[in-house]
């Protein structure tokens, strides 16, 4: 879009769609804010003593990438037609998108902190082992 100097509405619509997909990717499948699910016992663990349940996303990773690819291909297809090249003052769209992104992510991060869930893992846990056993083995 930068090289074509146009199709800013298509780019803006793509960015809003991808932001929506990303928020769905970060959100748990069973939202702890909804009280209906807690009655069924389907809630995220909040204490270390509770049973570990893996983080289930509202939008699984494969579907996230698949819908992103479809959106990118559709946006690229739209650039072939001048009907989608609507003249707009693009800095306003960029500013509005960053404002929307900031507000949305702030809300999502507050939700993560409030219900104590993290949608990303930090890799496999490594244990150092017993240092006395290493010395006696030598």
C-alpha positions in Angstrom: 0.0 0.0 0.0 2.9 2.3 0.7 4.4 1.8 -2.8 1.0 2.1 -4.5 0.1 5.3 -2.6 -3.5 4.3 -2.2 -6.0 1.8 -1.0 -5.8 3.2 2.6 -9.3 2.0 3.4 -8.4 -1.6 2.4 -5.3 -1.4 4.6 -7.3 0.1 7.5 -10.0 -2.6 7.2 -7.3 -5.3 7.1 -5.6 -3.8 10.2 -8.8 -3.7 12.2 -9.6 -7.3 11.2 -6.2 -8.5 12.2 -6.5 -6.7 15.5 -9.8 -8.4 16.1 -8.2 -11.8 15.3 -5.3 -11.1 17.7 -7.6 -10.2 20.5 -9.6 -13.4 20.0 -6.2 -15.3 19.9 -5.3 -13.8 23.3 -8.7 -14.4 24.9 -9.3 -17.7 26.7 -12.1 -19.9 25.3 -13.8 -19.9 28.7 -13.9 -16.3 29.8 -13.6 -16.0 33.5 -15.5 -12.8 33.5 -18.7 -14.7 32.5 -20.4 -16.2 35.5 -22.4 -18.7 33.5 -19.4 -20.9 33.0 -18.2 -20.9 36.6 -21.3 -22.8 37.7 -20.3 -25.7 35.4 -16.8 -25.8 37.0 -15.2 -24.7 33.7 -13.0 -21.9 34.9 -9.3 -21.2 34.8 -7.2 -22.2 37.9 -6.5 -19.2 40.1 -4.4 -20.9 42.8 -1.3 -23.0 42.6 -3.1 -25.8 44.5 -5.8 -26.1 41.8 -5.5 -28.6 38.9 -3.4 -27.4 35.9 -5.4 -26.8 32.8 -3.7 -25.7 29.6 -4.6 -22.4 28.2 -7.3 -22.9 25.6 -7.7 -20.0 23.2 -10.9 -18.6 21.8 -9.3 -18.7 18.4 -6.8 -21.6 18.0 -3.4 -20.8 16.5 -4.0 -22.6 13.2 -7.3 -20.9 12.6 -5.6 -17.6 13.5 -2.9 -18.0 10.8 -5.4 -19.4 8.3 -7.8 -16.4 8.7 -4.9 -14.0 8.6 -3.7 -15.5 5.3 -7.2 -15.3 3.8 -7.5 -11.7 4.9 -4.2 -10.8 3.4 -5.1 -12.4 0.1 -8.5 -10.7 0.1 -6.9 -7.3 0.8 -4.3 -7.9 -2.0 -7.1 -8.9 -4.4 -9.0 -5.7 -3.5 -6.0 -3.6 -4.6 -6.6 -4.7 -8.2 -9.7 -2.6 -8.4 -9.9 1.1 -8.4 -13.3 1.1 -6.8 -11.6 0.4 -3.5 -9.1 3.2 -3.9 -11.2 5.8 -2.0 -9.3 9.1 -1.3 -8.9 9.7 2.4 -6.6 11.6 4.6 -4.5 8.5 5.7 -2.8 10.0 8.8 -6.2 10.1 10.6 -6.7 6.4 9.9 -3.2 5.6 11.2 -3.8 7.7 14.3 -7.2 6.2 15.0 -5.8 2.7 14.5 -3.0 3.2 17.1 -5.5 4.8 19.5 -7.8 1.8 19.0 -4.9 -0.6 19.4 -3.7 1.0 22.6 -7.2 1.1 24.2 -8.0 -2.5 23.2 -4.7 -3.9 24.4 -4.9 -2.0 27.7 -8.3 -3.5 28.3 -7.0 -7.0 27.4 -3.9 -6.8 29.6 -6.0 -5.6 32.5 -8.3 -8.6 32.0 -5.2 -10.9 32.0 -3.9 -9.4 35.2 -7.3 -9.5 36.9 -8.0 -13.2 36.1 -4.3 -14.3 36.4 -3.8 -15.9 33.0 -1.0 -15.7 30.5 -1.6 -16.9 27.0 2.1 -17.5 26.3 4.4 -20.1 27.8 8.0 -19.4 28.6 9.3 -22.7 27.4 10.1 -25.9 29.2 10.9 -25.7 32.9 14.4 -26.8 33.7 15.4 -28.2 37.0 18.9 -27.9 38.3 18.9 -31.2 40.2 20.6 -32.1 43.4 24.1 -30.7 43.6 25.2 -33.3 46.2 24.3 -36.2 43.9 26.6 -34.7 41.2 29.5 -34.5 43.6 29.1 -38.1 44.9 28.9 -39.4 41.3 32.4 -38.1 40.5 
